[in-house]
Amino acid sequence: IDEVQLLHKVAPEIPGQLLSKMVEIANEIRKSFADDDLTTTMRTRTLKRWAVILNRRAANLDKDPHPEMLFTLQMALTNLADHASAFAIEELLQRHVKGITL
């Protein structure tokens, strides 16, 4: 089972377009971690936690999903990361979801 399918099972209220973006973001975080550009990575369980939190707050998603995705990413990952990694990951989220409308 691929990660998008896994996320769909735990977060059925989240549009597939956003679930795919979440996996893309996770993969980019993993690559940056492997390249020693970040001190924090995103394991599948963290990605799943992000999706579950976002799913619980799906009613808050509006035309611009960025604010809610950022808030839930902070809850799932970046609040526990060092400042530089958190900043880089949050910028990565911005690049991936900029311009997406629901």
C-alpha positions as CSV (number, residue, x, y, z in Angstrom):
1,I,0.0,0.0,0.0
2,D,1.4,3.4,-0.9
3,E,1.3,6.3,1.5
4,V,-1.5,8.2,-0.3
5,Q,-3.7,5.2,0.1
6,L,-2.8,4.8,3.7
7,L,-3.6,8.5,4.3
8,H,-6.9,8.2,2.6
9,K,-7.8,5.4,5.0
10,V,-7.0,7.4,8.1
11,A,-8.1,10.8,6.7
12,P,-11.1,10.3,4.4
13,E,-12.3,13.9,4.7
14,I,-9.2,15.3,3.2
15,P,-9.2,15.8,-0.6
16,G,-6.9,13.4,-2.5
17,Q,-5.1,16.4,-4.0
18,L,-3.9,17.4,-0.5
19,L,-3.0,13.9,0.5
20,S,-0.8,13.6,-2.5
21,K,0.8,17.0,-1.6
22,M,1.4,15.8,1.9
23,V,3.3,12.7,0.6
24,E,5.3,14.9,-1.7
25,I,6.2,17.1,1.2
26,A,7.2,14.1,3.3
27,N,9.4,12.8,0.6
28,E,11.1,16.1,0.2
29,I,11.7,16.3,3.9
30,R,13.2,12.8,3.9
31,K,15.5,13.7,1.0
32,S,16.7,16.8,2.7
33,F,17.3,14.8,5.9
34,A,19.3,12.2,4.0
35,D,21.3,15.0,2.4
36,D,22.0,16.4,6.0
37,D,20.1,19.6,5.1
38,L,17.6,19.0,7.9
39,T,17.9,17.5,11.4
40,T,14.3,16.3,11.4
41,T,12.7,13.8,9.1
42,M,9.1,12.7,8.5
43,R,8.5,9.0,9.1
44,T,5.3,7.4,7.8
45,R,3.8,7.4,11.4
46,T,4.4,11.2,11.6
47,L,2.8,11.7,8.2
48,K,-0.1,9.6,9.3
49,R,-0.4,11.7,12.5
50,W,-0.4,14.9,10.4
51,A,-3.2,13.4,8.3
52,V,-5.3,12.3,11.3
53,I,-5.0,15.8,12.9
54,L,-5.9,17.5,9.6
55,N,-8.8,15.1,9.2
56,R,-10.2,16.1,12.6
57,R,-10.0,19.7,11.6
58,A,-11.2,19.2,8.0
59,A,-14.2,21.5,8.6
60,N,-11.7,24.3,9.0
61,L,-10.2,23.8,5.5
62,D,-11.5,26.5,3.2
63,K,-10.6,27.6,-0.3
64,D,-6.9,28.2,0.8
65,P,-5.7,25.0,2.7
66,H,-2.3,26.5,3.6
67,P,-3.2,27.9,7.1
68,E,-4.8,24.7,8.4
69,M,-2.1,22.5,6.8
70,L,0.6,24.6,8.5
71,F,-1.2,24.5,11.9
72,T,-1.6,20.8,11.8
73,L,2.0,20.2,10.5
74,Q,3.3,22.2,13.4
75,M,1.3,20.0,15.8
76,A,2.5,16.8,14.1
77,L,6.1,17.7,13.5
78,T,7.7,21.1,13.5
79,N,6.8,22.2,17.1
80,L,9.3,19.4,18.1
81,A,12.0,20.3,15.6
82,D,14.8,22.8,15.9
83,H,14.1,26.3,14.7
84,A,16.1,26.0,11.4
85,S,14.5,22.7,10.4
86,A,11.0,23.9,11.4
87,F,11.4,27.0,9.3
88,A,12.7,25.1,6.3
89,I,9.9,22.5,6.5
90,E,7.2,25.2,6.9
91,E,8.7,27.0,3.8
92,L,8.6,23.7,1.9
93,L,4.9,23.4,2.8
94,Q,4.3,26.9,1.5
95,R,6.0,26.1,-1.8
96,H,3.9,22.9,-2.3
97,V,0.5,24.3,-1.4
98,K,0.8,27.8,-2.7
99,G,-2.0,28.5,-5.2
100,I,-4.0,25.4,-4.4
101,T,-7.7,26.1,-3.9
102,L,-10.3,23.7,-2.8
